[in-house]
Amino acid sequence: MAPWVLLLPTIVGLVVFRIIPVGGSFYLAFTDWNLLRDPSFVGLENFREALDNPAFLQVVSNTVMFSLLYVAGVMVIGLMLAVLVNRKMRGTSFFRAAFYMPVVTSAVAVGIVWSWILSPNHGVANAVLQAFGITAPYWLGDPAFALPTVAFIQVWKMSGYYMILFLAGLQDIPESVKEAALVDGANSRQQFFRITLPMLSPTTFFVLTVAIIDSFKNFELIYAMTRGGPQNATNTLVYDVYLNAFVHYRMGYASAVGYILLAGVALLTYMNFRIKKRWVTPNF
Amino acid sequence: MKRFGPLCVFAILCVLAFLTIFPFIWMLSNSFSSESNVFRMPPSLWPDLLGKAAMWDNYKSILREFHFGRYSLNSLFISGASGIGQVLTCSLAGFVFAVMKFRGKNLIFTALLLTLMIPPQVTIIPEFFIVMKLNWLDSYLPLIVPSFLVGSFGTFMFKEFYENIPSSLVDAAVIDGAKPFAMYARVYLPESGPQATTLFIITFMNSWNDLLRPILYISKDKMQTVTMALTQFQSQYSAKWNLLLAGGVLSVLPLLLIFIFLQRFVIQSSMSSGIKG
């Protein structure tokens, strides 16, 4: 009796705010609903509409592109920062703190200040580029540049987080192994690629999993910077759900988009764990 | 990496740190500029109001005319309450999962962890409907109550910690015949100060920075959170960059202060969680 009483808040919360919404959204994905009338069942119509619509296919490709840029960016820069601050040197704790600072800042504030920096007519970024004779593009106004620009800013914001994750892994590599490699005559590049990277692979796998899940969380930044524009160029799955549900009041269609997102997340997570078996070398 | 001299590493770190910190400096400096100075081209590197009598004008205006003081207090209340809620419910649930044996325990725990992976956009539509039916729109209840009920990451963290509590502490309480809740309140919870602090900070920050739920659930002006108010101000007064950036400074300042003074806990949280929000 006692455990159930003590777990009551968790069970109520789990059922009301998670299990019922997940189930409800699955049901809604097969309906037409504007929140006012009762939902009417339409079968697979929402999914058919989504997959037939070039604008939606662009949303999917935007999402994939954003994720690729984000995952590659934070993994490379995060590892680089971790290697740079993983040494006994004065000031490393300052640098670690500095790189972590954007992580705790809201995506909204980050989006606003970067919109200002990148502003085409009054931004400091273009003024600097102009001084070097470079004509800067309309970063956020040009459909060809908007998505990579938003992805870059998310990478700028989050790299410090991945630095900390990599740092934990780097500090687990025993000094003795690195010293042995140096004694055997390995240079620092060999030491990094033959010793550090392979021994880091459990961490790298973990970080990759985190980064992939994290790469879908771009709603706030897109809301603050582009609202999905220009011409749908930065509209991603999470933003498209919001747009269809709470701007166009197409709850059924938005639920179907949500489930397509969920299917993607689930598939990627599953693939990760399948690949893990082959990729990760035994932990020492 | 030995090929780089230490000086070279230091130089690279300085450049990277500058690129990281510059947007913050730029936000701060522009928040002390007049409207005409903000739009000057090429950009003036020095804020023209700094040191003058009118230095705090942007801040006065954003705080008084645009109610950012009120919004900050709203955010403080919502985030603080959410943090307390998460610490209470997650420590209790973590205790039950760590210590007690009962049927269905693994099922509930698995459900808790699986639902952690689901993006909020997947569940937000039915959640909105539930909130609407409960008559919670335009109140802080939908932003706070869920935090008092369920938390996956926090429960997981407390469970891991409570499983390793030394039995010497527990045995004494068992001999005294303490009931489970008394065990939790007198033995387990007081032992987990660092975990509670870490979870409070993560929840506080996530709640402070949240945008989706406030924009869906709050429409009364005076009730807005500061993060949400920034986006509203941005779309209404798109040319008032000096005021907007002053608002931006106000909105990030509390979290940066928490970060500076409680760095250990904040960084600890990303080491232990790996998954945020």
Interface residues (C-beta under 8 A of the other chain):
Chain A: A2 P3 W4 L6 L7 P9 T10 I11 V12 G13 L14 V16 F17 R18 I19 I20 P21 V22 G23 G24 S25 L28 L35 L81 V83 L84 V85 R87 M89 G91 F94 F95 R96 A97 A98 F99 Y100 M101 P102 V103 V104 T105 S106 A107 V108 A109 V110 I112 V113 W114 W116 I117 N121 H122 G123 V124 A127 Q130 A131 W156 G160 Y161 I164 L165 A168 N187 S188 R189 F192 F206 V210 I213 D214 F216 K217 F219 E220 Y223 A224 L237 V238 V241 Y242 A245 F246 M251 A254 S255 G258 Y259 L261 L262 V265 A266 T269
Chain B: M1 K2 R3 P6 V9 F10 I12 L13 L16 A17 L19 T20 I21 P23 F24 W26 M27 N30 V38 F39 M41 P42 P43 T89 L92 A93 F95 V96 M100 F102 K105 I108 A111 L112 T115 M117 I118 P119 Q121 V122 T123 I124 I125 P126 E127 F128 F129 I130 P146 F148 L149 V150 T155 K179 P180 F181 Y184 M205 W208 N209 L211 L212 I215 L216 T227 L230 T231 Q234 W241 L244 L245 G248 S251 V252 L255 L256 I258 F259 I260 Q263 V266 I267 S270 M271 G274 I275 K276 G277
